[in-house]
Amino acid sequence: MTSTETNTPAADGTEEVFAEADPAAKLEAKRVAFPAFPHVKLGPFGHLAEERARLDGLEWKHFTAKRVGATLGAELHGIDIIAELIDEQFAEVRDALHAYKVIFFRDQAFTPASHVAFARRFGDLEVHPFIPGNTGEPELVRFEKDASTGGYENGWHHDVTWRAVPSAGAILRAVKVPETGGDTLFCDMAAAYEGLDDEVKDRIENMNAVHDFMLAFGGQFPKDKFDEVRAKYPLVTHPVVIRHHATGKKLLYVNRFFTSHLADADGNDLRDDEHHQLLGYLCDQANNLEYQCRFQWRADSVAFWDNRAVQHYAASDYWPDTRIMERASIVGTRPAR
Ligand code: SIN
């Protein structure tokens, strides 16, 4: 068989090379349409450079930070969060959370009580009405998966945006993890916002989104309880673009789990196809790998995420193995433009 038939280069050096440089050398350093699929863009996400450089320049007194993603995620080493933090350490951990958007710790053998105590340093804690715990600490929810369970964490979401005041952050500890798989991914929603075209940014600037617990938790309780639960957790409206209370960054704040539809600045529901498409497009921004980081768990690893700044996604690739996680969530403030 000849190399022409197999379409592989000839080993004898007779294959002719028609180009002089890498095809990308001719392209400007910006994103361009993929020839066969013009709606797909390829090339550098240049808008990440500034934030990446800013994070490169950070230094900390009480720990070292090993970066995980381009604009988000860092493993903090040299600090023990089970011990009570002095105020200066606490403030630095909080600043690191705001800077990296999600921070990770290894070998933190929290008990349920010390987990809750650490989380409480950052504010009041939520009790989740639809995910029970079994640790004796009502503020700790437990995700326990094995061969007999399904799951719904493998979709991009912010936690509890169906609350009028969604969580500011969440602290998740791995109790038991599979040998392989079960990573959690995070997406930088400031990068997602920044990467939108100006036209889309203008369109959503004053738009609102309606959030509903029913989309994800509607099957959790008996139908005859519906009116009672709905009265407690009515539909809530948040801006599509919010401003981070501490960093001032603009963040894309819609997610597939809980955002039911868009609404205009006066609160009128927008439910036509065009808006459905726009909501889908905005939610899809989290799929850009360049905005993401990925954390590989070990038992007693901890992830602490800023629930406004990132969405998260727990990869569900480990069935039928067991994966057990416990989470404490910190009460936030009302999201605002
Ligand atoms: C969650 O969605 O909060 C759980 C994430 C995980 O289990 O990794």
Residues whose N, C-alpha, C, O or C-beta is under 5 A from the ligand:
A	BS01	SIN	F143 E153 T184 A314 M325
